[in-house]
Amino acid sequence: MNSKLNHKTLEKIILIIIGSLSILFAIYYFAFKIDWVNLYQKQTGTKSLSAISESCIQCHGEVQGFSKFHNPMQIGCSSCHLGDKNSKEKNAAHKGVIKIPGNLADAKQTCGQTNCHPGIAERVDSSLMSTMSGVISVDKFAFEEIEKPSGKFHIKNIKYSASESHLRNLCASCHLGNNKNEFGPITELSRGGGCNACHLNYGDRALAELKYYDSLKITHQDSALLKFHPSFSLNITNDHCFGCHSRSGRISTSYEGWHETSFTSDEFNESEKYRLLQDGRVFEKVIPDIHFEAGLVCVDCHISYEIMGDGNFYEHKEQQILVKCEDCHSREKHETITLLEFDFESKKIAEINKITDEDRKFIKVKKSQTPIVNSILNNRRDAKLLGKQTKKEYPLNPPKFECIAKSHKNLTCNSCHTAWAPQCVGCHTDYQKNVEGFDLLENKEIDSTWVEYNGEFFAELPTLGIREEINDGKRSKLVETFIPGMIMALDKSNYKNENPELLFKRLFAPSVTHTIRKESRSCESCHNNSLALGYGRGKLEYIIYNNIGRWIFEPNYKLSEFDNLPEDAWIGFLKMPNKEHSTRENVRPFNIDEQKRILTVGACFICHKSDSEIMKESISKYENQLKNLSKECILPSWE
């Protein structure tokens, strides 16, 4: 009897415990759910539960690391990753999931959907960082497949001509349409990735989690094991730009003061003077850009309508670039704009950066009439730039008198303030059958490939030349900086029965190298320098004999068998340029009259130092000085 009673009592006790646990579990569950709702309401100021009603939250609800505007408590998971947000069955819920959203292949359905960033995916796809239009047209021009280095092209549409195959083998990875297919941060080796290329950020915790996850070596990936998500934000660092822009024009490396060498990774010795990139190239420390030294990052100057494009299809990068030095450093009153006048995109960027002052004056970019969101003006003259990374204020000093004087009115800021430019002299390119290569557009190995053999590398002052423009019906000439785009012997004979003739190209390219310094290059470095004038390296000397002055030039490099010019030259000494001389239709080296005018001033520097009073006065009074020359002044004879 007691045993039966004890048994029934035990059953009751067990039922009471089970019931109590069920009640506690229910209380905990609903309390936990209410905590999420409270958190959501606190972050967004709304009472909507649409985001956390997704079934995704059941498995991924504990994930952290998101930026404020991409928190799944606000936008859910499916807005980025798609899938079936209503299904509670794993396989069904994951059907159609995009593992790494933001690639241009699906950006219109993810980042670019109507409720998020509409229209931007289309803009990015037509921008030069996606199309590579200028790279394609110049390459086709060099291969003599088109008559001019112009036209509108898109890298995703190229086929298999000799030049297009060359691009596939050596160039086509650096476009935003190249998919990012693996988890991980943006690195020096990163190429493409669409929106990820600029906006993806892995913090320490996200990196540690990914490293641990990879160490598990799971056969079938299960992202539910990852509890810390990388962020998607406006925290755009120079590292995001580095992968692509450390190639070709080498803007990223030059900006930081690094110049490529011909050393191999095996020859690299650890030191502060040298740097080994992840791709194996060795760089030497030179002089960094003054903006880099101050802590400014790329996006402190380059606005969203440059980087992501403005919806127009441009042929070359100088057409897409909007911000100029003169927008910030001006002797005129800055054009201003207020927060209330901002376009939608600029206003959103201001909101994210917590800029709310409606009375604040911002610099208006003259070319686009859009604001520089991190600028501020007082009395329309006292201009400052606020560093997006450093959070410091930087005064935007106006140019000195010498910069705007009559004699220098056609000089761009770069022509005087570029400290050095990366240059490569002489290369050979040919197609090699049965040599393993890689198609960078289709991301697959191939059995034959184009190969380039580089010449010597230099970090020296750039060559100067002319860009001709027509604005408002008026033709203008601007002195710009140039580097050898390709001084190249091109052998197409092994490529699909191409013309066996060996091509030779001497094409210089306009280059904004991002090596700006406060101090300018010297007057002599322009007027008495053979490299600056386009003759190449050598001894440029002014000789006076029997009261007759003549300039003579002795090149360092031997004359090319192809065009009888020194290997590193753009033009011959006091000669007219060849017909094909540049990677742009509207740029050229100095003509003979311009060379003579430059060298005439150069003759003055033989006796007068550039900082002497007479030479300072010549900046604004040169024509008058020519009329009142001393008998001791002997100007060049050109006969």
Beta strands, then each sheet from edge to edge (+ up, - down):
strand 1: 200-201
strand 2: 231-232
strand 3: 258-260
strand 4: 274-276
strand 5: 282-285
strand 6: 336-337
strand 7: 362-363
strand 8: 375-378
strand 9: 382-386
strand 10: 393-395
strand 11: 421-425
strand 12: 427-432
strand 13: 437-439
strand 14: 444-446
strand 15: 449-453
strand 16: 456-460
strand 17: 463-471
strand 18: 474-491
strand 19: 502-510
strand 20: 538-545
strand 21: 548-555
strand 22: 587-588
sheet 1: 1+ 2-
sheet 2: 3+ 5- 4+
sheet 3: 6+ 7-
sheet 4: 8+ 9- 10+
sheet 5: 11+ 16-
sheet 6: 15+ 12- 18- 17+ 22-
sheet 7: 15+ 12- 18- 19+
sheet 8: 13+ 14-
sheet 9: 20+ 21-
end
